[in-house]
Amino acid sequence: MARYAALLRGVNVGTARLAMADLRRLVADLGHEDVKTYLQSGNVVFTSPPTKAATLAEGIERRLADELGLRVPVLVRDGGELAAIVDASPYAARQDDPTRVLVAFLSAAPGAARRKELTVPAGEHLEYAITGREIHLHFPDGGYGRTKFTNAYLEKKLGVVATTRNWKSVLALRDLTGG
């Protein structure tokens, strides 16, 4: 058995409203065990036999659409991947405020040409590092709330789905998956 975290894009921050009790039930109904949610923003952790992340994500996406009419992208990482993401952060040790260090989770690693096109919007001060299917973000002068370097911006520039979590959430998800 393996521990996974499913990250839903845009839940409870826009028009896609989802009770975490419903999310836990849906994931459990798919046959996953020890299902727990973290916060109210579409983070669910569960145990399942080793399975491809894309297969797990598609199952959750389909169930959300079929039962609740919600069409939201889902990205899945296992405990080992989350531990590696935490270990790879180039910014965590440099910043005490977890709202200034974030990780954007991507549906796929962006190609080299798309990576070259990614730039910080004019007038913004932030650092980023792309590592596989994640982008480590550092906002030394403030948090994520006022940036144009959003999920939508990343999706447009990189051609992949993105969902972002602050450092506190990334650490919690790593811990909840045993990574």
N, C-alpha and C positions, 0 to 999 in steps of 0.2 A: 504494500500500500504506500501511497505517496501523498504528501500534503501540497495543496495548490491554493493560490489566491486568484480569484477572478476579479478584474477591475472593469466596472461598467463605465462607459463614456457618457458624461452629461446627465447623470441621474441626480435628481433633487437639487439641481442648480439651474435648470431651465424649465422647460415644459414637461419633461419626462419625470413624473412623480411616481415613486415606488416605495412602499412600506418595506422596511427591512424584514419584517416577519414574513411578508409574501416572498421576498427574495430567498430567505432561508428555506421556506416550504418548497418553492420551485426547485431549488438545487437538491434538496433532500429527495424530492419526488423523482429526480433523475437517477437516484440510486447512490448518491454520494453520502458519506457519513461524516459525523462530527462537524456539522455545518455551523459556522459562526459568522456573523457580520461584524464589521468594524466601522464605526461612525455611521452616518446617515447618507453617505455619498457613493454608495454602490461598490463596496468592498466586501467580498464574501470569501471565506476560507473554508476548505473542505478536504476530506480524505477520500481517495479513490484509487483503484488499481492504476498502475502506470499507464498513461494514455497520452497521445499527442495533444499538446495545448490547443491546437486549432480544433480538434474534435470536441474537446471539452467546451471551448468557447462557442462553437456552433450549436451544441446542444442547449446551452443556457440561452443563447440568442433566440433560438427557435421556440423554446418554451415560453420566454417572455413575450414574444410576438403572438404565439398561439393562444395563450391563456389571458394575457393582460393587454394585448394590443400595443405593446411597447417595442419599438424598433430601435434598439440601442446596441452599438458595438460593444463587444466583450473581449478583453485581452486576458490571457491566463499565463501565469508564471508559477513554476514549482519552487519549493523551499530552497533548493540548491541555487537556482537562478537568482532568487531574491537575496540570498547571502552573498553571492558573487557581485550583485549590483551594489550592495552596501560596501563591500570591500573595495570596489573599483571607484568609489566617489573621489574625485579630485578636490572636492570643496568642503566636505563634512568636517574635516579636522581644522579648517580655517575659519569656521563660522559657528558661533554658539547659538544663534537664533534659527530654529528649525523652519521658520517661515521663509527664510531667505535661501534655503537649499531645497531643491526639488528634483524630482525625476519625472521626465516625460517618457511614458511607456509607449512603444510603437508596435504596430501590428506586424511589421517586417523591417529588416535592416534596409535603410535607404541606399540606393545605388550611388556610386561615386559622383556622377554628374549632378544628381539632386543634392548631395551633401555640399558640393562646391557652391551651389546656388543659395544655400542657407546663410543669411546674414542677420545681424542684429538690426532691428528697425532704427532709423535715424533718431538721434536724441536719447536713446536708451543706453543704460549702463548695466550690462549683464555679461556673464561668462557662460559658455556652454561647451560641453564635450560629448561627442557622439561615440557611444561604445555599443556596437552591435545593434540591438533593438531598443536601446535606451538613450536618452539625452539627459546628461547631468547638467543641472542649471544652478547658477549662483547669482542672486540679486543682492549685491553688497550694499546698495543704498536703499533698499526697500523690498517689499514682498511682491508676490505674483499678481496682486489685485489690480495694478494699474498698467501692466505691460501690454504691448501689442504682440509679444512673443508667446502667443496663446496656442491652444490645441488647434484651433482653426487655421492659424498662421502656419504652424508646423505641417498640418495636413496638406495645405495648399502648396507649400514649398517642397515637401518631401514626397507627396503622393502616397501617404500611408495614413492609417488611423492613429491618433494620438490621444492619450489621456494622462493627465499630470497629477502627481501626489506630492505633498510636502514631505520633508525628511522625517518628521515624527510618524507620519502614516507609513512610509516605506519601512522604517525600523519596526513598527508594530506588526506589519504584514510579514516581515522576515521572522519575527519572533513567533507569531501565530502559526507559521508554517514549519517552524522548527529548523529554519535554515541557518 
